[in-house]
């Protein structure tokens, strides 16, 4: 079973500003297809994954320290991210 972690202050901020719960990002890791790229951010390897949840495209930025997934951000996918996902 995959373990997740996130910044609770950031989660509450997303709920207030965007009405989007970071916890929903966990659903994207249930084995469904994802379009994922990686990049180095301040010496940390981060992944950016786009997938579909409830008929909408979402993007999650995450890293995987110590065999758990740390969710950094979660949002509706941008147009280019959605196009990349559709090419899977």
C-alpha positions in Angstrom: 0.0 0.0 0.0 1.4 3.4 -1.0 1.8 6.0 1.8 1.2 9.7 1.1 2.1 12.9 2.8 1.4 16.5 2.2 1.6 20.0 3.8 -1.7 20.4 5.7 -1.4 24.2 5.7 -1.1 24.1 1.9 -4.0 21.6 1.7 -6.3 24.0 3.6 -5.2 26.9 1.5 -6.1 25.0 -1.7 -9.5 24.2 -0.3 -10.2 27.8 0.5 -8.7 29.4 -2.7 -9.5 26.7 -5.3 -12.1 24.4 -3.7 -9.7 21.6 -4.6 -8.6 19.0 -2.0 -5.0 17.8 -2.3 -6.2 14.5 -0.9 -8.1 13.8 -4.2 -4.6 13.6 -5.9 -4.1 10.2 -4.2 -6.7 8.7 -6.6 -4.4 9.4 -9.5 -2.0 6.8 -8.1 -4.4 3.8 -8.2 -3.0 2.4 -11.4 -4.8 4.5 -14.0 -2.8 5.9 -16.9 -0.7 9.0 -16.2 1.5 11.2 -18.3 4.5 11.9 -16.2 7.6 14.1 -16.6 10.4 14.7 -14.1 12.6 17.6 -13.3 15.2 18.6 -10.8 14.0 21.4 -8.4 16.6 22.6 -5.8 18.4 19.2 -5.8 15.1 17.3 -5.5 13.7 15.1 -8.3 10.1 16.0 -8.8 7.5 14.3 -11.0 4.6 16.1 -12.7 1.8 13.7 -13.5 -1.4 14.3 -15.4 -4.4 12.0 -15.3 -8.2 11.9 -15.3 -10.4 11.8 -12.3 -14.2 12.0 -12.5 -13.9 13.0 -16.2 -11.6 16.0 -15.6 -7.8 16.2 -16.2 -5.7 17.0 -13.1 -2.0 17.5 -12.6 -0.1 16.6 -9.4 3.4 17.6 -8.6 5.1 15.0 -6.3 8.2 13.5 -5.1 9.0 10.1 -3.6 11.3 10.3 -0.6 11.7 7.2 1.5 9.2 5.1 -0.5 6.2 7.3 0.2 4.7 9.9 -2.1 4.8 13.5 -1.0 2.2 15.6 -2.8 3.5 19.1 -3.5 0.7 20.5 -5.5 -2.6 19.5 -7.2 -4.6 21.5 -9.8 -6.6 21.3 -12.9 -4.4 20.4 -15.9 -3.2 23.1 -18.2 -4.1 22.8 -21.9 -0.7 21.5 -22.9 -0.7 18.9 -20.1 -4.1 17.7 -21.2 -2.9 17.4 -24.8 0.1 15.4 -23.6 -2.1 13.1 -21.6 -4.4 12.5 -24.6 -1.4 11.2 -26.6 -1.0 8.2 -24.3 
